[in-house]
Amino acid sequence: MAKRCCVSSTWRWIGWSEPTRQTSSAPSHNTVLGVVYGLLGTALAQGFVATIGFAIAGGGRRPLLLGTATALLSLIPIGPPLIWGGAAIWLFYQGTVGWGVFMLLWGFFLISGVDKW
């Protein structure tokens, strides 16, 4: 009750009536929804492309787990390279240099490139 009273009095203090407030907040609401949908769509796309790359390169025995981790960490800026870079390092450590190079190239150009499209 107190919150509603404070919000209403704030809008009155600014000088916005109820119809003005509703028409002014609709574009902001749509913009925020668009950004959230874009972030989630990009995360899913990066996770999907990463899963394919991990399955091709044999990056561990669980490509779906690594792809899911890539999708989750893609919500932070440096997240996906932590996963595909770690998988590439693991492949190099296992002695499969060719697959390590493949994972580096796949990660740099395809996984991290998804959000550039």
C-alpha positions as a printed Julia matrix, in Angstrom:
117×3 Matrix{Float64}:
  0.0     0.0     0.0
  2.75    2.44    0.96
  4.7     1.59   -2.2
  1.72    2.34   -4.43
  1.17    5.63   -2.63
  4.82    6.64   -3.05
  4.87    5.72   -6.73
  1.67    7.63   -7.42
  2.88   10.69   -5.58
  6.21   10.53   -7.42
  4.44   10.49  -10.79
  2.28   13.41   -9.68
  5.36   15.31   -8.48
  7.02   14.8   -11.89
  3.83   16.0   -13.52
  2.94   12.85  -15.43
 -0.63   11.71  -15.5
 -1.52    8.0   -15.65
 -2.05    7.9   -19.46
  1.25    9.72  -20.05
  3.09    7.31  -17.79
  1.64    4.28  -19.56
  2.45    5.52  -23.05
  5.97    6.54  -21.97
  6.82    3.26  -20.29
  5.62    0.97  -23.11
  8.66    1.54  -25.41
 11.04    1.01  -22.48
  9.31   -2.23  -21.57
  9.49   -3.47  -25.16
 13.16   -2.52  -25.42
 14.06   -4.39  -22.25
 12.15   -7.46  -23.44
 13.93   -7.32  -26.79
 17.33   -7.17  -25.11
 16.51  -10.09  -22.8
 15.22  -12.22  -25.7
 18.32  -11.33  -27.72
 20.65  -12.35  -24.9
 18.85  -15.65  -24.35
 18.7   -16.41  -28.07
 22.4   -15.7   -28.48
 23.2   -17.88  -25.46
 21.21  -20.78  -26.91
 22.83  -20.36  -30.34
 26.33  -20.28  -28.86
 25.57  -23.35  -26.77
 24.25  -25.19  -29.82
 27.26  -24.34  -32.01
 29.62  -25.2   -29.14
 27.96  -28.58  -28.6
 28.46  -29.43  -32.27
 32.12  -28.41  -32.1
 32.74  -30.37  -28.91
 31.08  -33.45  -30.4
 33.22  -33.21  -33.56
 36.48  -32.63  -31.7
 35.78  -35.1   -28.93
 36.27  -32.37  -26.34
 35.61  -34.55  -23.35
 33.06  -37.27  -23.04
 30.23  -34.85  -22.44
 29.8   -32.4   -25.33
 26.25  -31.56  -24.22
 27.49  -30.6   -20.75
 30.2   -28.39  -22.25
 27.68  -26.83  -24.63
 25.32  -26.09  -21.76
 28.15  -24.51  -19.78
 29.01  -22.4   -22.83
 25.39  -21.25  -23.12
 25.23  -20.31  -19.44
 28.55  -18.51  -19.43
 27.77  -16.66  -22.65
 25.69  -14.28  -20.55
 28.98  -12.77  -19.36
 31.39  -11.26  -21.92
 34.4   -13.57  -21.47
 32.37  -16.71  -20.71
 32.46  -18.85  -23.89
 36.25  -18.61  -24.42
 36.72  -20.01  -20.93
 34.93  -23.19  -21.98
 36.17  -23.69  -25.55
 39.65  -22.49  -24.6
 39.75  -24.96  -21.75
 38.59  -27.73  -24.07
 41.33  -26.8   -26.57
 43.97  -26.84  -23.84
 42.7   -30.25  -22.71
 42.93  -31.54  -26.29
 46.51  -30.25  -26.59
 47.36  -31.88  -23.26
 45.94  -35.18  -24.51
 48.34  -35.02  -27.45
 45.7   -34.36  -30.11
 47.2   -31.17  -31.48
 45.07  -31.2   -34.62
 41.83  -31.35  -32.63
 43.14  -28.67  -30.28
 43.78  -26.35  -33.23
 40.34  -27.24  -34.61
 38.72  -26.34  -31.28
 40.57  -23.02  -31.13
 39.47  -22.1   -34.66
 35.91  -23.38  -34.12
 35.65  -21.46  -30.87
 37.14  -18.23  -32.15
 35.3   -18.03  -35.47
 32.05  -19.9   -34.89
 31.2   -20.0   -31.18
 32.37  -16.47  -30.4
 31.22  -15.29  -33.8
 27.57  -16.19  -33.16
 26.91  -12.92  -31.35
 28.39  -10.94  -34.25
 25.77  -12.07  -36.79
